[in-house]
Amino acid sequence: MPNLIMEYSHPVEDLVDVNRLLKALHQVALECDLFETNSVKSRSLCYQNWLVGQAGSNANFIHINFDLLDGRTQEQKKRLSFELMKVLQQEAGQVHSLTINIRDMDKECFLKVLN
């Protein structure tokens, strides 16, 4: 069920191979031993309009939202965040802002249908 969503400002595309970065982040999720590999989903969203502090749209960014069903320990989530950030820094260290948010989803409310 985990969903990795990489959001980024469009100038990042001139600095980073976005597809390669997404694949590398996806690989971290596959190899972290926290999920069934077939359930990991990764995607990216490019933003044309954004503002960052006083720099406005002059500061580029990459932000990772990683949604997973609750039940993992804080240590497991911190380790996942650390491993994702290692990849971000290696592949996109020239981007102004690199951030990650690991978010728990409520198992009681999550629904899934496979066809």
C-alpha positions, 0 to 999 in steps of 0.5 A: 500500500505505500505511496511515494509521491515526489513533488518538485518545481519544474526547473528541477527537470533542468538539474536532475534526471527526474525519472532516474531519481524516481526509480532510485527512490522507488528502489529504496522503498522496495529494499527497505523490508517494510512492505510487500514489493508488489504494493509499492507505488511511486509517482511524481508531480511537477509544479509550474507554480510555487513559492518558497519563503522570501525567494518565491519561485526563485528557489527550487524544491523536491518534496517526498510524501510517503504514505504508509499504513500505520503500524511501523515503528518510529525507528523504521520510519526514521530509517526509511526517511534517512535512506530516501534522503541519502538518495535525494542528496546524491541525485539532487544535491544542487536543488535548493530544498529537499524535504521528506514527510512520512505519513501514517494512514489509518488502517481502519479507514483505508480501502483498496480494490484490485481488478 
